[in-house]
Amino acid sequence: MESIIPQERFDETVLSTEEKQRYARHLTIPDVGLEGQKKLKSARVLCIGAGGLGSPVTMYLAAAGIGDIGIVDFDTVDFSNLQRQLLHDTKDVGKKKAASAVERLQAINPEVKVTTYETRFSEENAEEIAAPYDLIIDGTDNFETRYLSNDLAVLTGKPNVYGSIFRFEGQVSVFAPHLGGPCYRCLFPTPPEPGQVPSCAEGGVLGVLPGIVGCLQANEAIKLLLGIGEPLVGRLVHFDALAFRFREIKLRRDPECVVCGENPSLTELKEIEFACKMPDSNNLREIDVHQLKVRMEKEESFVLLDVREHDEVEICKLSESVVIPLGELPDRLSELDKDAEVIIHCKAGGRSAKALAILNEAGFTDACHVQGGINAWSLEIDSDVAHY
């Protein structure tokens, strides 16, 4: 296969004496050598996300000598990130992830240029952000951005190095219709239904798993940039950490795909209302944690419904709450009294809003949800309640 880097940019690249020393173990590999290292230095890679997958991806790309690394992330570092996001240290808690990433990557390799975009990746800015880069690495944890990055890659003819993680399992592939393979929409034409999406339900992940999957993504990116080996185009690798088993799945391009099919109907970027997005907040009643505290202190009569997963409840719990995970709620509505007031909370407010929409549709007329969830309670009311 050919390198995806434009020849004219590669021809203008030179390595300093210090760089030759730094990349000595690359230079002695026949398939890389001096010419290959020049390709890596002239490469431009965009990583969407500086979290679990973005950490190993960008760290290894920086160490490998990728000349220009772009990072899109507007989030801040939280204590709960440190179990797996090795771009960030304890001292970085509260700092923007993009700023923390720059410090870490330049400490690894000061020869690398790191450009950050502290903004939400959206249809308004995606094309402009991605324009200078040779390939896109999907380090996201939500379906909205995942579909958007896929569509962007297809429409601009850039490879999309995909990775996903959940609990003990991970997946890696390269979506590149222009290289003969399918795109993400060929596998998943439509987003999942509410309650079926692990990333929306915050189901957890083994800390080392994103390191494994992220390294596999970095490996695929380097192969594409060098033009060597067999990239995961038309193939998806599934990794089961508990069984330590890799399984390869052959993928086919869908001729009916809306973005890369024979007659595509999606010809420009557009964000779609995904099922895992928040319901319209204008139609939902909500209270903040201070209002909930007053209600609890007055011992007013209401049902406090916790829609988090049972494992999350083991971390922390508000007293007297009834636990019904969001995914189980539609089948367990009979356990709730329609005549009682129901106040719903979750971790941060997303799932409780969805739960409230479910209750409203089922005819519960006196229900609301808690803005910010139990994490807001931890930060603003009681620090003894774990923030996770």
N, C-alpha and C positions, 0 to 999 in steps of 0.2 A: 504494500500500500504506500501511497505518497503522503508526505507530511502535509498537514493542513495549513502550514505557515507560508505566507506569500514569499516567493523566491527573492524578490527585490529587497525585502526587509532582512532576510537571512544573510544576503550577500554583504550587507553593510555592517554586520555584527562582528566584533572582535572580542577576544578574551584577554584580560590583563594577566600579568604574571601571578598576582595573588589569586585570581579566579582559577587559573590552571592548577594551582596548589590546592585550592578548596575542592575542586571537582576532580581530583586526580583519580579517584576510584571509578568515575564515569569514563574518563578519558582512556582508561585501559580496557574498556569493554569494546570489542570490535563493532558491535551494532550501535554504539553511541559515539565514542571517540570525540575528537576535537570538533568535527563537523556537527555531530549531534548535540554537543553542548552549546554550540553557537545557535542551533535551532531553539534550544530551551531558553537561552538568554533572550532571543528575539521574540519569544512567545508572549501572548497576552491572554490571560485566563480570568474569567469572571466567575466568582463563587457567590451564589445567592444563599446567604445565611452564614453566621459566624458562631454557630452553636455546636451541637454534638458532632455532626458530620463535617461542618465547615472547619472545625478545629484541626483534625488530622489531615484533611485535604490541604488546607493552606499551609500548614506547618511543613508537610513533606514537599509540597511544590516549592516553597521558599528555599528549603534545604537543597532541593534539586537544581535550583538556579533559574526558575522561571522568571523572566525579566520583568514582567508587569502583572501584578495580581490585583484584581478588583474585588472588593467585598461589599455586598449590600446587606445592611442590617441596621435597624433603628432601635433595637432592644437594649436594655441595660443588664449588667451582670447581677445575678441573684445567687444566694448561697446554694440553692438547689441545683444550679448549673455546674457547680464545681466537681460533682461526682463523675462527670464525663467530658466536660468542655475544657480541655487542657490549654486552650489559648489563654485562659483567664485564671488568675490566682486569687487567693483570699483578699489580698489588698485591692483587687479590682472591683469588689462588690459595690454596686451603686454606680459604677462607671459605664459609659456607653461601650457596648461590645466592640464596635468598630474601632474606637480609640484604643481599647485594650489589645485588640488584634494587631494593630500597627506596631505597638511597642514590642509585642512578643515576636512577631515575624522579623522585624528589623534587628532584634537581638539575635535571632537565629542566623540571619543573613543580611547584613547591611547593604549588600550589592543589589538587592531586589527592591523594585519600586512597588509600593503598596498604595493603592487609591481606594478610598472608602466613600460610601454613599449612605449616609445616615438618614434613610428615608424608606418608606414602605414601597416595595416593588409593585408598580401598578401599570395599567394600560397607558397612562399618561406619560410615564418616564421610562418604561422598559426598553423601548427601541433606542432611545438616546443613550441610556446607560450602557447597553450591550454593544453599541456600534463599534467601539475600538477593539473588541476582543475576538479571539479566534474560536473559542469554545465556551460553553456555559456548563457550570457544575451545579447541579441541583442539590443544595444542602438544606432544603426547606423542611418544615414539619407541619405544613397545612396544605390542603388540597387546592385552595384558591390560587396560591402562588405556584404550586406544582403544575397546574394546567396552564397558567399564564407563561411560565418559563418554557414549557413544551411548545406552545404555539409560537412563541417568539423564536425559538430555535428553528422550527420548521420554516417559518416565513422568511427568516434571514439566512437560511442555509448553514447554520452552525451546529456542530454536534452537541447533544445534550447528555452529559454524563450523570445518570440518575442513580440515586441511592435512597433507601428508606429503611427505617429501623422500628422495631416494636418488641419490647420485653426481651426475648432471647433470639429473635429472628431478624434477619436483614436481607435486602435485595440490592442487586447492582445490575445495571445495563447501560448501553449507549444507544440512545434514540437518535437516529440520523437517517431520515428518508432519502436525503441526497446522496448517501453512501450505500443505499440499497436496502436499508432496514425499515422497521416500523417506527411509529412515534408512540408516545404514552397513550394518546387517545385511541390508538389501534387496540390496545389492551383494555382500557377503561374508557369507553366512549362517553359515559355520563358519570357524574360524581355519586358517591354512596348516599344511602338514606340516613336520616338522623338516628343516632344510637349505634350505628354499625361501624363507625370510623374510630380506630384506636387513637389517632392523633387528636381527634376532637374530644375524646373521653379521657385523655391524659392517663393512659394505662400504664405508664412507666417503661423503663428500659434499663437493662444491665449496663453498668458504666463502661465496661470495656468494649461492648458491641459497636458503638459508633466509631471507635478507634479501628476496629477490624474493617468495617464496611467503608469508612472514609479512606483508609489506605488503599482499598481495592479501587475506589473511585480515582484516587490520585494516580494509581498505576495505569488505569485506562486513559486518563488524560495525557500522561507522559507518552504512552504508546502512540496516541493520535498525533501528538506534536512532533514526535520523532519520525513517524511513518514506519514503524516497525511492528512485528507481531500480528496477532489476530485480535482486533478490538471486539468488544461485546456488542457488535451490531447484529441484530437479529437473534440475539441470545440474552437470556436473563439468568443470573446466578442467584440462587436462594441459599442462604447460610443459616443453619440451625446450630446455635452455640451449645445447647444442652447435649445434643447428640454428636456434636462436632462433625456435621455432615454438610457437604456442598452438593447441590443439585442443579444441573443445568437444564433450562427449559428453552426449547426452540420457539422463536416468535415469528409470526408472519404479518406482513403489512396488510391492512384492511383496505380493499379497493373502495369501500364505502365510507372511509374515514372522512370526517367533516373538514379536516385541515390538511391531510397529506394524501387523500384518496384521489381517484381518477377525476372526479368532478367536485372539488372542495367547495363547500358553502361558506367556510370561515376563511376569509382572505385578508382580514386585518385584526389586530389585537383587540380583544374585548373581554372584560371581566364578566363572568357569569355568576348569577345568584346560586351559589352552591348550597346543597342541603345542610352542610355543616356550619353555615354562617349563622350569625345571630338573627333571631326574629326581629321584626320591626319594633324598636324600643318605644315608638310613639303609641303602640297599642298595648303596652305592658305596664302594670303598676309596679313600682319598686320603692324600697326604702333603703336607707344607708345603715351602717352598723351602729351608729349612735342612736338612731330611732329604735332599732331592735333592742339595744341595751335598755332603753327606757321601758319598752314594752315588757321585757323580761323582769326588770326590777319591780314593776308594778304588779307582776304576776297576773297579767291579763290572760284571758283564755284564747289560745290559738294553738294550732298544730305547727311545730317547727319541722319542716321536711328537709332532710339532707339527701341530695341526689348524687352524691359522690360514690365512687366504688368502695367496696368493703375494706380493701387494703388501705385506702386513703383514710378511712374512718379510724383505723388503728393508729394512724399517726397523730391525729388530733380530732376532737369532737366537742361540739357544744352540748351541754347537758340537756336532757329531756328531748332530744331530737329523734325523729323517726327516720330510719335509713331505708330508702328505696332508690337504688341506682337508676340513672336516667334511662338506660337501655331496658330496664325492667318495668318502668313506670306505666307504659300503656296497658300492660297486662295485669297491673296490680292497683288500678284506680279504685277498685271496690274496697280496698283497705282504708281508704280515706273518706271522711265524712263530708259530704257536699254542703252540709249546713254549717260546718265549722270554718273559721278563718284559717287559711293555710299560708304560712310564710316559708318560702323555699330558699335554701342556700346551697352553694357548692363550693368549689375552691376559689374561683375568681369572678363568678357572675355569669359566665357563658352558658353553662349547662342549666343553671337555675332559670335563666331566661327561656330556654327551650322547654324546660319542664312547665313553666308557667303558661306558655303557649299551648301545651298539651292539655293542661287543666282547664284553661279557658275554653278550648274547643270541646272538652267533655262536659261543659256545663257548670264548672265551679265558678261561682259568681263573686266569692270573697277570697281572693288569693293575690299574693304579691311575691316578689323575689328580692333578695338582698344584694344590693350593688357592691361589687368587690369581693363578695363571698367571705369565707372563713379566713382567707389571707388578709383581707382588710380588717377583720376583727383582731387578728394577731398584731397588725401594725398600729392600729388606732385605739384598741380597747384593752387587750390583754396579751402582753408579750410572752406569757407563759404558755399560750397556745402556739404550737409550732407553726412557723411559716415555711412552706415547702414548695 
